[in-house]
Amino acid sequence: MRTEQQMLDLILTTAQNDERIRAVIMNGSRTNPNVPRDPFQDFDIVYIVTDVEPFRRNLEWIQRFGEMMILQMPEDMQDPPADKGGFFSYLMQFMDGNRIDLGLVTMEEWKDQTGEQDSLSVLLLDKDGVIEPFPPPTDADYLPKPPTARAFANCCNEFWWVSPYVAKGLWRGEILYAKRLFDEVLRNGELMKMLTWHIGLKTDFQVSPGKLGKYFEKYLEPELWDSLLNTFSDANYENTWNALFAACDLFRQVAIPIAAHYGFEYPFKDDRRVLAHLQHVRSLPKDAKEIYK
């Protein structure tokens, strides 16, 4: 595997030897002083160029960066829909394990698109001396924000509103329907949002829990971490029921203190009524005819 210095030398030498490339910016985790270093961090690079078109879909030009394992060009994709901005990107995973996410954009488009510069940015090259120096990189743009009363209420409402859908899917024997709602909306959506606020309150909103909660284990109390792990299950129906109730207990456990701290209203009635409904649905006979007798 090529070293970080070898990769940076390649990225910069390519820019220095090409008059069409006027500036180089690196952002992302490799610029973040608070992120542990490892060989699998991406090189998130922006080349500011005179014209994007000569670089667009130029598969010969990108061969200089290494032997490709797999390539993605997001702006050429229909699903998800292509970004309509001025960037054209090559997301390149190489056979040696390195990855470069390379965005190409003109100076005009870059200024229009970025607004205030990402706090995790380092200016590696500016041939024309026209870019204002960046401040030292920090993860300030990625720190969680305290909840507003409305955001807190919406989070609680969505969590308890969707819970009966999960129960309905489990009772009907529709495991994919139930698990998708549970995994994507309840746990990975509203529960993770509430846990992020919990970590923020605990750390005065001065640390990032990481993309997709990857640093949760570091910041959650051990008992809360164990409770979160209990919300993950296989495709077994009983295990998924147990995970649903574990999520309800954990959501309540962290939400009530957050409400008390900020003076928000926690929806105790919704909690109590929905929980009773979930317990009732779990106990129902599987034959619908029995219910309507």
Secondary structure as a PSIPRED ss2 file (coil, helix, strand):
# PSIPRED VFORMAT (PSIPRED V4.0)

   1 M C   1.000  0.000  0.000
   2 R C   1.000  0.000  0.000
   3 T C   1.000  0.000  0.000
   4 E H   0.000  1.000  0.000
   5 Q H   0.000  1.000  0.000
   6 Q H   0.000  1.000  0.000
   7 M H   0.000  1.000  0.000
   8 L H   0.000  1.000  0.000
   9 D H   0.000  1.000  0.000
  10 L H   0.000  1.000  0.000
  11 I H   0.000  1.000  0.000
  12 L H   0.000  1.000  0.000
  13 T H   0.000  1.000  0.000
  14 T H   0.000  1.000  0.000
  15 A H   0.000  1.000  0.000
  16 Q H   0.000  1.000  0.000
  17 N C   1.000  0.000  0.000
  18 D C   1.000  0.000  0.000
  19 E C   1.000  0.000  0.000
  20 R C   1.000  0.000  0.000
  21 I E   0.000  0.000  1.000
  22 R E   0.000  0.000  1.000
  23 A E   0.000  0.000  1.000
  24 V E   0.000  0.000  1.000
  25 I E   0.000  0.000  1.000
  26 M E   0.000  0.000  1.000
  27 N E   0.000  0.000  1.000
  28 G C   1.000  0.000  0.000
  29 S H   0.000  1.000  0.000
  30 R H   0.000  1.000  0.000
  31 T H   0.000  1.000  0.000
  32 N C   1.000  0.000  0.000
  33 P C   1.000  0.000  0.000
  34 N C   1.000  0.000  0.000
  35 V C   1.000  0.000  0.000
  36 P C   1.000  0.000  0.000
  37 R C   1.000  0.000  0.000
  38 D C   1.000  0.000  0.000
  39 P C   1.000  0.000  0.000
  40 F C   1.000  0.000  0.000
  41 Q C   1.000  0.000  0.000
  42 D C   1.000  0.000  0.000
  43 F E   0.000  0.000  1.000
  44 D E   0.000  0.000  1.000
  45 I E   0.000  0.000  1.000
  46 V E   0.000  0.000  1.000
  47 Y E   0.000  0.000  1.000
  48 I E   0.000  0.000  1.000
  49 V E   0.000  0.000  1.000
  50 T C   1.000  0.000  0.000
  51 D C   1.000  0.000  0.000
  52 V C   1.000  0.000  0.000
  53 E H   0.000  1.000  0.000
  54 P H   0.000  1.000  0.000
  55 F H   0.000  1.000  0.000
  56 R C   1.000  0.000  0.000
  57 R C   1.000  0.000  0.000
  58 N C   1.000  0.000  0.000
  59 L C   1.000  0.000  0.000
  60 E C   1.000  0.000  0.000
  61 W H   0.000  1.000  0.000
  62 I H   0.000  1.000  0.000
  63 Q H   0.000  1.000  0.000
  64 R H   0.000  1.000  0.000
  65 F H   0.000  1.000  0.000
  66 G C   1.000  0.000  0.000
  67 E C   1.000  0.000  0.000
  68 M E   0.000  0.000  1.000
  69 M E   0.000  0.000  1.000
  70 I E   0.000  0.000  1.000
  71 L E   0.000  0.000  1.000
  72 Q E   0.000  0.000  1.000
  73 M C   1.000  0.000  0.000
  74 P H   0.000  1.000  0.000
  75 E H   0.000  1.000  0.000
  76 D H   0.000  1.000  0.000
  77 M C   1.000  0.000  0.000
  78 Q C   1.000  0.000  0.000
  79 D C   1.000  0.000  0.000
  80 P C   1.000  0.000  0.000
  81 P C   1.000  0.000  0.000
  82 A C   1.000  0.000  0.000
  83 D C   1.000  0.000  0.000
  84 K C   1.000  0.000  0.000
  85 G C   1.000  0.000  0.000
  86 G C   1.000  0.000  0.000
  87 F C   1.000  0.000  0.000
  88 F E   0.000  0.000  1.000
  89 S E   0.000  0.000  1.000
  90 Y E   0.000  0.000  1.000
  91 L E   0.000  0.000  1.000
  92 M E   0.000  0.000  1.000
  93 Q E   0.000  0.000  1.000
  94 F E   0.000  0.000  1.000
  95 M C   1.000  0.000  0.000
  96 D C   1.000  0.000  0.000
  97 G C   1.000  0.000  0.000
  98 N C   1.000  0.000  0.000
  99 R E   0.000  0.000  1.000
 100 I E   0.000  0.000  1.000
 101 D E   0.000  0.000  1.000
 102 L E   0.000  0.000  1.000
 103 G E   0.000  0.000  1.000
 104 L E   0.000  0.000  1.000
 105 V E   0.000  0.000  1.000
 106 T E   0.000  0.000  1.000
 107 M H   0.000  1.000  0.000
 108 E H   0.000  1.000  0.000
 109 E H   0.000  1.000  0.000
 110 W H   0.000  1.000  0.000
 111 K H   0.000  1.000  0.000
 112 D H   0.000  1.000  0.000
 113 Q H   0.000  1.000  0.000
 114 T H   0.000  1.000  0.000
 115 G C   1.000  0.000  0.000
 116 E C   1.000  0.000  0.000
 117 Q C   1.000  0.000  0.000
 118 D C   1.000  0.000  0.000
 119 S C   1.000  0.000  0.000
 120 L C   1.000  0.000  0.000
 121 S E   0.000  0.000  1.000
 122 V E   0.000  0.000  1.000
 123 L E   0.000  0.000  1.000
 124 L E   0.000  0.000  1.000
 125 L E   0.000  0.000  1.000
 126 D E   0.000  0.000  1.000
 127 K C   1.000  0.000  0.000
 128 D C   1.000  0.000  0.000
 129 G C   1.000  0.000  0.000
 130 V C   1.000  0.000  0.000
 131 I C   1.000  0.000  0.000
 132 E C   1.000  0.000  0.000
 133 P C   1.000  0.000  0.000
 134 F C   1.000  0.000  0.000
 135 P C   1.000  0.000  0.000
 136 P C   1.000  0.000  0.000
 137 P C   1.000  0.000  0.000
 138 T C   1.000  0.000  0.000
 139 D C   1.000  0.000  0.000
 140 A H   0.000  1.000  0.000
 141 D H   0.000  1.000  0.000
 142 Y H   0.000  1.000  0.000
 143 L C   1.000  0.000  0.000
 144 P C   1.000  0.000  0.000
 145 K C   1.000  0.000  0.000
 146 P C   1.000  0.000  0.000
 147 P C   1.000  0.000  0.000
 148 T C   1.000  0.000  0.000
 149 A H   0.000  1.000  0.000
 150 R H   0.000  1.000  0.000
 151 A H   0.000  1.000  0.000
 152 F H   0.000  1.000  0.000
 153 A H   0.000  1.000  0.000
 154 N H   0.000  1.000  0.000
 155 C H   0.000  1.000  0.000
 156 C H   0.000  1.000  0.000
 157 N H   0.000  1.000  0.000
 158 E H   0.000  1.000  0.000
 159 F H   0.000  1.000  0.000
 160 W H   0.000  1.000  0.000
 161 W H   0.000  1.000  0.000
 162 V H   0.000  1.000  0.000
 163 S H   0.000  1.000  0.000
 164 P H   0.000  1.000  0.000
 165 Y H   0.000  1.000  0.000
 166 V H   0.000  1.000  0.000
 167 A H   0.000  1.000  0.000
 168 K H   0.000  1.000  0.000
 169 G H   0.000  1.000  0.000
 170 L H   0.000  1.000  0.000
 171 W H   0.000  1.000  0.000
 172 R H   0.000  1.000  0.000
 173 G C   1.000  0.000  0.000
 174 E C   1.000  0.000  0.000
 175 I H   0.000  1.000  0.000
 176 L H   0.000  1.000  0.000
 177 Y H   0.000  1.000  0.000
 178 A H   0.000  1.000  0.000
 179 K H   0.000  1.000  0.000
 180 R H   0.000  1.000  0.000
 181 L H   0.000  1.000  0.000
 182 F H   0.000  1.000  0.000
 183 D H   0.000  1.000  0.000
 184 E H   0.000  1.000  0.000
 185 V H   0.000  1.000  0.000
 186 L H   0.000  1.000  0.000
 187 R H   0.000  1.000  0.000
 188 N H   0.000  1.000  0.000
 189 G H   0.000  1.000  0.000
 190 E H   0.000  1.000  0.000
 191 L H   0.000  1.000  0.000
 192 M H   0.000  1.000  0.000
 193 K H   0.000  1.000  0.000
 194 M H   0.000  1.000  0.000
 195 L H   0.000  1.000  0.000
 196 T H   0.000  1.000  0.000
 197 W H   0.000  1.000  0.000
 198 H H   0.000  1.000  0.000
 199 I H   0.000  1.000  0.000
 200 G H   0.000  1.000  0.000
 201 L H   0.000  1.000  0.000
 202 K H   0.000  1.000  0.000
 203 T C   1.000  0.000  0.000
 204 D C   1.000  0.000  0.000
 205 F C   1.000  0.000  0.000
 206 Q C   1.000  0.000  0.000
 207 V C   1.000  0.000  0.000
 208 S C   1.000  0.000  0.000
 209 P C   1.000  0.000  0.000
 210 G C   1.000  0.000  0.000
 211 K H   0.000  1.000  0.000
 212 L H   0.000  1.000  0.000
 213 G H   0.000  1.000  0.000
 214 K C   1.000  0.000  0.000
 215 Y C   1.000  0.000  0.000
 216 F H   0.000  1.000  0.000
 217 E H   0.000  1.000  0.000
 218 K H   0.000  1.000  0.000
 219 Y H   0.000  1.000  0.000
 220 L C   1.000  0.000  0.000
 221 E C   1.000  0.000  0.000
 222 P H   0.000  1.000  0.000
 223 E H   0.000  1.000  0.000
 224 L H   0.000  1.000  0.000
 225 W H   0.000  1.000  0.000
 226 D H   0.000  1.000  0.000
 227 S H   0.000  1.000  0.000
 228 L H   0.000  1.000  0.000
 229 L H   0.000  1.000  0.000
 230 N C   1.000  0.000  0.000
 231 T C   1.000  0.000  0.000
 232 F C   1.000  0.000  0.000
 233 S C   1.000  0.000  0.000
 234 D C   1.000  0.000  0.000
 235 A C   1.000  0.000  0.000
 236 N C   1.000  0.000  0.000
 237 Y H   0.000  1.000  0.000
 238 E H   0.000  1.000  0.000
 239 N H   0.000  1.000  0.000
 240 T H   0.000  1.000  0.000
 241 W H   0.000  1.000  0.000
 242 N H   0.000  1.000  0.000
 243 A H   0.000  1.000  0.000
 244 L H   0.000  1.000  0.000
 245 F H   0.000  1.000  0.000
 246 A H   0.000  1.000  0.000
 247 A H   0.000  1.000  0.000
 248 C H   0.000  1.000  0.000
 249 D H   0.000  1.000  0.000
 250 L H   0.000  1.000  0.000
 251 F H   0.000  1.000  0.000
 252 R H   0.000  1.000  0.000
 253 Q H   0.000  1.000  0.000
 254 V H   0.000  1.000  0.000
 255 A H   0.000  1.000  0.000
 256 I H   0.000  1.000  0.000
 257 P H   0.000  1.000  0.000
 258 I H   0.000  1.000  0.000
 259 A H   0.000  1.000  0.000
 260 A H   0.000  1.000  0.000
 261 H H   0.000  1.000  0.000
 262 Y H   0.000  1.000  0.000
 263 G C   1.000  0.000  0.000
 264 F C   1.000  0.000  0.000
 265 E C   1.000  0.000  0.000
 266 Y C   1.000  0.000  0.000
 267 P C   1.000  0.000  0.000
 268 F H   0.000  1.000  0.000
 269 K H   0.000  1.000  0.000
 270 D H   0.000  1.000  0.000
 271 D H   0.000  1.000  0.000
 272 R H   0.000  1.000  0.000
 273 R H   0.000  1.000  0.000
 274 V H   0.000  1.000  0.000
 275 L H   0.000  1.000  0.000
 276 A H   0.000  1.000  0.000
 277 H H   0.000  1.000  0.000
 278 L H   0.000  1.000  0.000
 279 Q H   0.000  1.000  0.000
 280 H H   0.000  1.000  0.000
 281 V H   0.000  1.000  0.000
 282 R H   0.000  1.000  0.000
 283 S H   0.000  1.000  0.000
 284 L C   1.000  0.000  0.000
 285 P C   1.000  0.000  0.000
 286 K C   1.000  0.000  0.000
 287 D C   1.000  0.000  0.000
 288 A H   0.000  1.000  0.000
 289 K H   0.000  1.000  0.000
 290 E H   0.000  1.000  0.000
 291 I H   0.000  1.000  0.000
 292 Y C   1.000  0.000  0.000
 293 K C   1.000  0.000  0.000
